[in-house]
């Protein structure tokens, strides 16, 4: 397996507190962002239509986005132009209202398609009750996945510090992208929940690789760290590049969901690099040289 030219970071120059300070500070800021959003809006992250309920119309119209926004009695939550190949003058419009018939009538009455009435190509609605149920199911799925990951970590290493290092790193890998979503206005939907679940898997993979290399292999601590870093950074950076390409490509073609998933995974993987090779490693070094084995 080939490696990127990973620079050899001199961990001996920094104390465990210095290594842990940066990821813990970023985690604290992320938690403050989510707490502030929760106090201001009632939700730490903006909820998408899948969870909050609402309606969605796909419309063929030559009217401008400004005219589309003014064509309805209710202000749309979002107006997104579809830029896929072989598609012209098509827009996806989302509303908090679930009155599809009224919204459709307003679209046909107030918007044009080459001088004629706009064409409503697709309609979708999600009731508020169903959205709440979907939200609870999705959050339960994340909780179960995180709990399962935590149990696996404790079963693999059977000691507190290495196991809690994996759990804390994975927790931060989820919280930081959530705060990024809050800041950038990316909504929490079934697709973005899937991205968060994928991040749990990525986080566990890199953390277990590091823990296993340091705790179960013979040899010098820093040599084991270098070997784990070469493999882990290569894996993570490769995944980051793939997610960035996917996100940019999806954005260029107007596929908003895939663009959101790509950027969330990119941010989460960047956070994983920081948490694994600074926070997790500082805890492992303290445990290796100063901790008391149980």
C-alpha positions in Angstrom: 0.0 0.0 0.0 1.4 3.4 -0.9 1.4 6.4 1.4 1.2 10.1 1.1 4.4 11.9 2.1 3.2 12.3 5.7 5.6 14.7 7.5 7.0 13.3 10.8 5.4 15.4 13.5 7.6 15.7 16.6 5.3 14.9 19.4 8.1 15.2 22.0 8.0 19.0 21.6 4.5 19.2 23.0 2.9 18.2 26.3 -0.3 16.2 26.5 -2.1 19.3 27.6 -0.9 21.2 24.6 -1.9 18.5 22.2 -5.4 18.1 23.7 -6.0 21.9 24.0 -6.8 22.6 20.3 -9.3 19.8 19.7 -11.0 20.4 23.1 -11.2 24.1 22.3 -12.8 23.4 18.9 -15.2 21.0 20.6 -16.2 23.6 23.2 -16.9 26.2 20.4 -19.0 23.7 18.5 -21.0 22.9 21.6 -21.5 26.6 22.2 -22.8 27.1 18.7 -25.3 24.2 19.0 -26.4 25.4 22.5 -26.9 28.9 21.1 -28.9 27.6 18.2 -31.1 25.5 20.5 -31.8 28.4 22.8 -32.6 30.7 19.8 -34.7 28.4 17.6 -35.5 25.3 19.7 -33.3 23.0 17.7 -29.5 22.8 17.6 -29.5 22.3 13.9 -32.0 23.6 11.3 -34.4 20.8 10.5 -35.1 19.9 6.9 -38.5 19.0 5.5 -38.0 15.3 6.3 -38.1 16.2 10.0 -40.0 19.5 10.3 -42.8 18.7 7.7 -43.8 20.8 4.8 -44.3 20.7 1.0 -42.1 20.6 -2.0 -42.9 21.6 -5.6 -40.8 21.0 -8.7 -41.8 23.6 -11.2 -41.0 24.4 -14.8 -41.1 28.1 -15.3 -39.3 30.9 -17.1 -40.0 33.3 -14.2 -37.0 34.5 -12.2 -36.2 33.3 -8.7 -37.3 36.7 -7.3 -40.7 36.3 -9.1 -41.0 32.8 -7.8 -40.4 33.9 -4.2 -43.2 36.5 -4.6 -45.7 34.3 -6.3 -47.0 32.6 -3.2 -49.0 33.8 -0.2 -46.4 32.0 2.0 -42.7 32.9 1.6 -40.9 29.8 0.4 -38.3 28.2 2.7 -36.0 27.7 -0.2 -35.9 28.1 -4.0 -33.3 26.0 -5.7 -32.6 26.0 -9.4 -32.0 22.6 -10.9 -28.8 22.7 -13.1 -28.7 19.1 -14.2 -28.0 18.4 -17.9 -31.0 18.5 -20.2 -32.9 20.5 -17.6 -33.9 24.2 -18.2 -36.0 26.6 -16.1 -36.7 24.0 -13.4 -36.9 24.9 -9.7 -37.4 23.0 -6.5 -39.4 25.1 -4.0 -40.0 24.1 -0.4 -42.6 25.5 2.1 -43.5 24.9 5.7 -47.1 24.7 4.7 -48.6 21.3 3.8 -51.5 22.7 1.7 -50.3 21.4 -1.7 -53.5 22.2 -3.6 -53.3 25.8 -2.7 -49.6 26.1 -3.4 -50.1 24.4 -6.8 -52.9 26.8 -7.7 -50.7 29.8 -6.8 -47.8 28.5 -8.9 -50.0 27.9 -12.0 -51.7 31.3 -11.6 -48.7 33.5 -10.8 -45.8 31.9 -12.7 -45.2 31.5 -16.4 -43.5 29.0 -18.8 -42.8 30.6 -22.1 -45.9 32.8 -21.8 -48.2 29.9 -20.6 -48.9 28.8 -17.1 -46.0 27.3 -15.1 -45.9 23.5 -15.1 -45.9 21.8 -11.8 -43.9 18.6 -12.5 -43.8 17.0 -9.0 -45.4 17.5 -5.6 -44.4 16.1 -2.2 -45.6 16.8 1.3 -44.6 15.6 4.7 -46.9 16.1 7.7 -45.5 17.6 10.9 -46.5 14.5 12.8 -44.7 12.2 10.4 -41.7 14.5 10.3 -41.4 14.3 14.1 -41.7 10.5 14.0 -39.0 10.4 11.3 -36.8 12.7 13.4 -37.1 10.5 16.5 -36.3 7.4 14.5 -33.2 9.0 12.9 -31.9 10.3 16.3 -32.5 6.9 17.8 -30.4 5.4 15.0 -27.5 7.8 15.7 -27.8 7.0 19.4 -27.8 3.3 18.9 -24.8 3.5 16.5 -22.9 5.6 18.9 -23.7 3.3 21.8 -22.7 0.3 19.8 -19.4 1.9 18.9 -18.7 2.7 22.5 -19.4 -0.9 23.6 -17.2 -2.2 20.9 -14.3 0.1 22.0 -14.6 -1.1 25.6 -14.8 -4.8 24.5 -11.7 -4.4 22.3 -9.4 -2.6 24.8 -11.0 -3.4 28.2 -9.4 -0.4 29.8 -10.9 3.0 30.5 -8.5 5.5 29.0 -8.0 4.0 25.6 -11.7 3.3 25.3 -12.9 6.7 26.4 -10.3 8.3 24.0 -12.1 6.6 21.1 -15.6 7.6 22.4 -14.6 11.2 23.0 -12.9 11.5 19.6 -16.0 10.0 17.8 -18.3 12.4 19.8 -16.3 15.4 18.7 -16.3 14.1 15.1 -20.1 14.3 15.2 -20.5 17.6 17.1 -18.1 19.6 14.9 -19.9 18.9 11.6 -23.3 19.6 13.4 -22.0 23.0 14.4 -20.7 23.6 10.9 -24.2 22.7 9.6 -25.7 25.3 12.0 -23.3 28.0 10.9 -23.7 27.4 7.1 -27.5 26.7 7.2 -27.3 23.1 6.0 -30.5 21.4 7.2 -30.7 18.1 9.1 -32.3 15.6 6.8 -32.3 11.8 6.2 -29.4 12.3 3.9 -27.3 14.3 6.3 -28.1 11.9 9.1 -26.6 9.1 6.9 -23.5 11.2 6.6 -23.2 11.5 10.4 -23.6 7.8 10.7 -20.8 7.3 8.2 -18.6 9.6 10.2 -19.0 7.3 13.3 -17.6 4.5 11.2 -14.7 6.6 9.8 -13.9 7.8 13.3 -13.8 4.3 14.9 -11.7 3.0 12.1 -8.9 5.6 12.5 -9.0 5.5 16.3 -8.9 1.8 16.6 -6.0 1.7 14.1 -4.0 4.1 16.3 -4.9 2.4 19.6 -4.1 -1.0 18.3 -0.8 0.0 16.9 0.3 1.7 20.1 -1.1 -0.7 22.7 -0.7 -4.1 21.1 2.4 -3.8 19.1 5.9 -4.1 20.5 8.3 -1.3 20.0 8.9 2.4 20.7 5.8 4.5 21.3 6.8 7.2 18.7 7.7 4.6 16.1 4.3 2.9 16.5 2.7 6.3 16.3 4.5 7.1 13.1 3.4 3.8 11.5 -0.2 4.3 12.5 -0.1 7.9 11.3 1.2 7.0 7.9 -1.6 4.5 7.3 -4.4 6.5 9.0 -3.6 9.9 7.4 -3.4 8.2 4.0 -6.8 6.6 4.4 -8.4 9.8 5.8 -6.9 12.2 3.3 -7.9 9.9 0.4 -11.5 9.9 1.7 -11.5 13.6 2.2 -10.4 14.1 -1.4 -13.2 11.8 -2.7 -15.8 13.6 -0.6 -14.6 17.0 -1.8 -14.8 16.0 -5.4 -18.3 14.6 -4.8 -19.5 17.7 -3.0 -18.2 20.1 -5.6 -19.5 18.0 -8.5 -22.9 17.7 -6.9 -23.0 21.5 -6.3 -22.1 22.2 -9.9 -25.0 19.9 -11.1 -27.5 21.3 -8.6 -27.8 18.1 -6.5 -28.1 19.8 -3.1 -28.4 16.7 -1.0 -25.2 15.0 -2.3 -23.4 18.4 -2.1 -24.4 18.6 1.6 -23.3 15.0 2.3 -20.0 15.6 0.6 -19.1 18.8 2.5 -20.3 17.3 5.9 -18.1 14.3 5.4 -15.2 16.4 4.4 -15.5 18.6 7.5 -16.0 15.5 9.7 -13.0 13.8 8.3 -10.9 16.9 8.9 -12.1 17.0 12.5 -11.2 13.3 12.7 -7.6 14.0 11.7 -7.3 16.6 14.5 -9.1 14.5 17.1 -7.3 11.2 16.4 -3.7 12.5 16.1 -3.9 15.2 18.8 -6.7 14.4 21.3 -6.7 10.6 21.2 -2.9 10.4 21.0 -2.4 12.7 23.9 -4.6 10.4 26.1 -2.8 7.3 24.8 0.6 8.8 25.6 -0.5 9.8 29.1 -1.9 6.2 29.6 1.2 4.6 28.2 3.7 6.4 30.3 1.7 7.6 33.4 -1.6 5.7 33.5 -2.2 2.8 35.8 -3.3 -0.3 34.0 -6.4 -2.0 35.4 
